[in-house]
Amino acid sequence: MRPVSDMRLWRAWMLAAIALGACAQSPETIAPAPVEEARYGHLTCAELGWEMRRLNRDVALLSTEQSAKRVNDAVGWGRLLHPAHSARTRDIRSHIALGRGELEAVERAMARRCPGLRS
């Protein structure tokens, strides 16, 4: 049988490894999905501005939700030894990635067609 101090150290390393692997991803680390600029080719400059504001708002809300999942996972690991929040809530990483990709596509369209309206 291992000495008590070795068991505690082993347990601490195992918990840390599991916790780091199972926590919700930080919203800042989610890469944008590729979106074609042509998707926004029919919009006027004013409509592109509205679309950019809408997408910024949506991505901000999703990022806030993802951050809350991350915090709740950390609390869950500390109290229950499992990522309680992520296991029960929807996975929104793909929504954040798509929103960021759409934002980049709108920005490219605005830069090309509406240089005075860039945000």
FENHU-V983754 format. One record per pair of residues at least 24 apart in sequence whose C-alpha atoms are under 8 Angstrom apart, sorted by sequence separation. I is the first residue (numbers start at 1). J is the second residue. D is the distance in whole Angstrom. If there is no record, write none. Layout:
# FENHU-V983754
I|J|D + I|J|D
This chain:
# FENHU-V983754
66|92|7 + 66|93|8 + 62|92|7 + 62|95|8 + 63|96|7 + 62|96|6 + 28|63|8 + 27|63|5 + 59|96|6 + 27|66|6 + 26|66|7 + 27|67|6 + 59|99|6 + 25|66|7 + 26|67|6 + 58|99|7 + 59|100|7 + 24|66|7 + 26|70|7 + 55|99|6 + 24|69|6 + 25|70|7 + 55|100|8 + 24|70|5 + 23|70|6 + 55|102|7 + 56|103|7 + 55|103|6 + 24|73|7 + 23|73|6 + 23|74|7 + 52|103|6 + 52|106|6 + 19|74|8 + 51|106|8 + 52|107|8 + 19|77|6 + 48|106|7 + 23|83|6 + 22|83|7 + 48|109|8 + 24|86|6 + 48|110|7 + 19|82|8 + 23|86|7 + 30|93|7 + 35|98|8 + 19|83|8 + 32|96|7 + 33|97|5 + 34|98|8 + 32|97|4 + 33|98|5 + 40|105|8 + 45|110|7 + 15|81|8 + 27|93|8 + 30|96|7 + 31|97|6 + 32|98|6 + 33|99|8 + 35|101|5 + 40|106|7 + 30|97|6 + 32|99|7 + 33|100|7 + 34|101|5 + 35|102|6 + 25|93|8 + 32|100|5 + 33|101|5 + 34|102|8 + 37|105|5 + 41|109|7 + 45|113|7 + 49|117|7 + 27|96|8 + 31|100|8 + 32|101|4 + 33|102|8 + 35|104|8 + 36|105|6 + 37|106|7 + 40|109|7 + 45|114|6 + 35|105|6 + 37|108|7 + 38|109|8 + 37|109|6 + 45|117|7
